[in-house]
Amino acid sequence: MAVMTTTTPVVAFDQVSKAFGDVRAVDGLSLALHPGETVALLGPNGAGKSTALDLLLGLKHADSGTVRLFGTSPREAIVAGRVGAMLQSGGLMDEVTVAELVALACGLHPRPYRPADVLARAGVTQIADRKVDRLSGGQAQRVRFALATAGDSDLIVLDEPTTGMDVTTRRAFWATMREQAGQGRTVLFATHYLEEADAIADRVLVLHRGRLLADGTAAEIKARAGARRISFDLDGAIDEAALRALPFLTGLTVSGPTVRIQSADADATVHALYALGLFPRNLEVSGLGLEQAFVTLTADEEARTS
C-alpha cells in the first residue's frame, strides 16, 4: 500500500522517555506513523509496548519528549473522536447488555456509526441481548473491538486484539481491519502472534528495552536478521561437534535424523557440510520467518547490551 509521508503524521513520538522508578520503560523513542498504514508493534515482555501505547493514548505522560496525534495532543485528538482503542487493561461495564454498551459508545462518539452496523461489523449481533459479564473471553474481545470502532475514527489502536478468539473469528477480525486501513485509517496493533504481524502489517516496529530496535516491512525485518534456515536428514550417528564447527553457524538443533541449522551464509555452510563427507537428504534452504527473525534480533541486542 502506498503511504503518503508528506502529510502531518498520525502519530509522532519525538525523543520520548518514561521511567518507573529505576526502570526506563520507554527510552528516547522517536517514530512516526502515517495515514493508511497497518503497523505491528512487537517486542519481548518488558520491551515497553504497553507503556508506549499508554503514552500514545494520553493514559500516561512522558517524563521527557513529546507525543503528538494529528499534530495535537493525545487528549485533543481523542476528544475529537479521531482515535479508537481496544486495550487489554480495564474491564467492561457489568449488568448491561452488549447492545446497551455499544449504543452508549456510539452516543458518546463525535462521529458515531449506527449501533446496528457496529454490532454487525464486530460479529456480535447474535449476542447483542446478552449481559456483558456473561461473555466468553473471545466474545468480550469482539465487544471491545465494537467499542473501538463505534465511530469514524482515523486511528485505531489495538493491544493484543485477538487474544481468546478462535481461528475463524481471528480471520474475520483481520478482514475487517484490512477494510479499515483500505479506507485510509491507520491501524496500530501490538501482538504476540507474530504470524499475524507477518501476514497483516505493511510495517513492523520492534521495541527492545524501550528503544526502537527495528522499523520496516516484515521482509526487511527478516533480511536484517541476516540468517537463513537449512534443514536436512542424515543417516547414521550424527556428530554434533562437527556440525557446530560449520562456518557461519548461528543456531543448531538435532531431532533424530533431522538437523536444522541457522546460518549467516547458507551457501558457505552447505559447501562445508559436503566437505565433511556428509551426504544430507531432503536438503532445504529457506529464509527466516518473522518469528525467528524477531528472536534473532532481540537475542543479538540482548547480548550486545548485557
Order of alpha helices (4+ residues) and beta strands (2+ residues): beta-beta-beta-alpha-beta-alpha-beta-alpha-alpha-alpha-beta-alpha-beta-alpha-beta-beta-alpha-beta-alpha-beta-beta-alpha-beta-alpha
